[in-house]
């Protein structure tokens, strides 16, 4: 028997999110199952690591999995396209839980969340205020607000905000929308440009080649709409509100996106009594997207964690 994958849409205020609903191969609609929302990285989609790697592994372990596309991205609704808004991304997760609790075969007392990269930051933040999430896992999670303030756009944050303001004025007056491509066209081009950072090189390898490319995957953003991230902090109030069981998985090969430092920070700050940091030796940020030598030891920790706490 094979895993059942059902493409669905669920309501999210005035929007609709696309998702793939993964059901176990031996699915019985009369049973109650624990369920997990999986959240894709920044610039990704549900068909990439959150669905085709972690989603498939979790459903094989007996969980119902809902791999979601962010609003304004992938197959979800929302215009203009390619908006990366952390506040909206967190609301996407809440709406995904709204959908799961309507399914008669989902045990509403056993809902978890797992996110990768920026999605790992989003699920930690959502868990603080979404008490229906009973356990959370962050895979090489990144605090996108911190990354923005550190110069993700290639400009110091104040200069970037001034650029956003200028662009929004121009676009409001009818100018074409400005979409920023954040990665080089190839690893070779990156090296020729003098780029040596492991995260940027491996992101390019993942998103620019058959290794990770998907029709709905995107490595560009509507530049003028990135300003919301400047004040956002994935870990704000973690000392007070992040009480659910949590696991943070990181590699020990740090890069520019900062998952290593962010993983250690949230472990120190979170109020949760049950929290575990899994640091995998010899592994980088993008290894944890799909490389067996990284994903297999991660799942060897993640699956028992969810089985214990959901």
N, C-alpha and C positions, 0 to 999 in steps of 0.2 A: 504494500500500500504506500501511496505517496502523500506527502503533505498537501493539504488543500489550501490554495491561495485565492482569496476572493477580493477583487478590486471593489472598493466602496467609497462613498462620499459621506461625510458627516457635517452637521451644522456647527458653525462657529460664529455666533452673533449674525452679522449680515453676510458672512462668507461661507464657503464650503471647503473643507479640507479633503484632499484625496488621501487614501490609505490603502495598504494591502493588509487584509485580515488573514493571518496564518492560523489554520486549524490543524490539530494533530491528525496523523494518518488514520488513527483508530477513533476519530471523533464520534461522540455520541451526544446528540442534542439534549438528551435527558439528564446528562451529568452536569456537575458544576466544576468549572476549571479556574485555576488562577490565571491571571492575564497580565501582560506586560506591554506597555507603550514603548516603542523604540523610536529614537529621535536622531535624525541624520545630522552630520556635521554642517558647518557653515559652508555654503557653496556646493551642497550635495543634494541628494534626493533619496527617496525611500528604496529605490532599487539598488542603491549602493550599500555600503557596509552595514547600515542599520537594519536593512531587510535581508539582503542576500547572504550575509555572514552571520550576524548575531541573531536576527530574526529566525533564520532557518535552524540554527543550533538550539535556540530556546523552544521552538515548537517541537523539535525532535525530542526534547526533554519533557514534553507533556504540557507546556504552557500554551494558552491562546496568546497570540502576538498581534499587536496593531502597529505596523510600521507606517508612520505618517509623513506626508509632505507638508512643509511649512506653507502657510498662507502666502500668497504672492509669488510662490515658487512651485517648481515641479508641475504636477497635474492639478494642483489646488487652484481655487479662484482667487481673485484679487488683482486690481490694476491701480497703478502701473506695475509692471512685472519687476522681478529681481530686487525686491525690497528685503533687506535684512534688518528687522526691528526686534531687538531682544524682548521687549514687552509683548509684542505680538506672538513671538515664538513661545513664550511661557503660556499665553492664553491658548495657543494651539494645543498644548499638553492638557490643560484643564478641559478643553472641549473634547479631546480624545477620551478622557475619563468619563465625561458625560455620555459619550456614545457607548463605551463599554458597559456602563451600568444599566443600559437598556437591553442588553443581550441576556436572555434567560439562562444561558449556559455559562455565564461569567459569574464567579463568586465575588461580589462587590467588596467583601472583606479581605480579598487577596489580590489586590492590584498593585503592580510595581511599575517602575520606569527605568529605562536604560538609555543613555545618550552617549554619542561619540563626538570628540572634539568640542566645538561650540555647543553641540547638543548635550554633551556631558555637563557643561555649565548650566544650560537651560533646565535640565531635569533636576539638578540640585536646587536651583532657585525655585522652581515650581513646587517641589516637595515641601518647602517651608510653609507654604500657604494652602497647599492642596492636600488636606489631611486624608483624602481617600487613597493617596499613594502611601502604601504601607512599608515599602522598602525601595531603595534607589541605588543604582550603579552608574558611576561615571567612568567611561573608558577614555583615557587620555584627554580628560576634560579641560577645556580652556574657558577662562573668564573673558568673554568678548569685550566687555567694557574696559577692563584693564588693558587688553591688547590694543583697543582703539586709542586709548590715552597714551599708549607707548609708541604710537606712530604707525599703525597698521596701514594707513592710506599712503604712507611715504612722506607725510608732512607732520610737523609738530601739531598737537591737537588744536591749539588756537588757530593756527594757519589753516588747518583743515576745516574748522568750523566757519571761518571767513569764506573759504572756497565754497562750502555747501550753501551758504547764504547767497552768494553771488549767483550760483547756478540755479537755485530755486527761484530767484527773481527773474532770471532770464527765461526759465521754463514756464513760469506763470504768465509771461508775456508772449509765449508761443514758440520759444526756441526748442530744438530737438533735445530729448532727454539724453543725459550723458551717462553712459554705462562704462564703468571702469573694469578692465581686465586685470586681475591681481596676480596672475602667474605668467611666466615666460612661455613662449610657444612650444619649447622643448627643453629637455635637460641639457642638450648640447648648447642651445642658445643661452641658457642660464649660465653655464660654465664659461662661455665666451664673454659674457657680460661681467664676469668676475664674481658671480654669486657662489658662495661656498657653504651657506647655511644648510644643514641637513633637512630641516623642515620644508624649506622652499624647494629644494631639489627633489625631495621625495614626493611632495605635493604635486609637482609638475609631472613626475613619473606616473603617479596614480591617476590624475585627472586628464592628462594629455595623451594617454596611450590606451590600448585595448585592456590593459590591466583593470582600470576602473571606470572608463568612459561609459556613460549611459545617456540616452536621448534627453532626459530631463535634468541631468546633472549640469551645474553651472558654476563657473569660477569667476563670474563677474557680478557686479552690483550696481544698482542705480545709485550713483555717487552722491547725488544731492539729498538722498534720504537716509544717509548713514548717521546723521547728527544725533538721533535718539540714543545711539549706543554710547555717546560721550559721557552721559551721566549714569549709565547703568552699571551695576555691580552684581555679578552673579552670587557673591558671597555675603551681601549686605544682610545683617541680622541673623547670620548663621549661628552666632553664639546664643541667640535667644530662641529661634524658631526651627532650626534643623535638628529635630529630635528623632526622626525615624531611623531604623537601621540603614547604614550606608556602606558602600564599598567603592573605593577609588582605585582604578587600575592605571598604572603609568609604566612607561619604559624608563630605563636609566640613562638613555642617550638624549640629553636636552637639546632643544632647538629654539628658533626664534619665536614660535607661537606660544611657548611658555607652559605647556601642560605639566612639565615636571615641577616647576615652582608652584603652579596653581594647585596641583595635587597635594603637595605638602602643606600649603597654606590652609586649604579647606579642612584637612585632617586636624590641624591645630585649632581651627576656629569653631568647628561644628559642635553643637551641644550634644549630639547623639551619644548615648552610652555604648551602643553597638556600632562600631566603625572600624573598618579595616583598610589599610593601605597595602595594595599588591604592587610591588615594584619588580618588574621583570628584567633580568639582567640581559644586556646586549641587545636591547630592543628600543626602537625609535617610535616616534609618534605615529608615522604612517605604517610601520610594521603592524601596529595594532588594528589597522583597518582590515587587513586581509591576509597577512603572512602567517602561515600555519605555525611557525616557530614562536610567534607572539600570541596569536589568537587562541591556540589550543591550551597553553597554560593559563591564559586569562579565563577562558570558559571553565577550566577545571576548578576555578575558584568561584566564578560568577554563578554557575548553575546550582551548586550546593548552597550558596548564600541565599538565592531566591527560594530554593526548596525549603530552607529552614525558616525563612521569614515571611513567606506567603502561604 
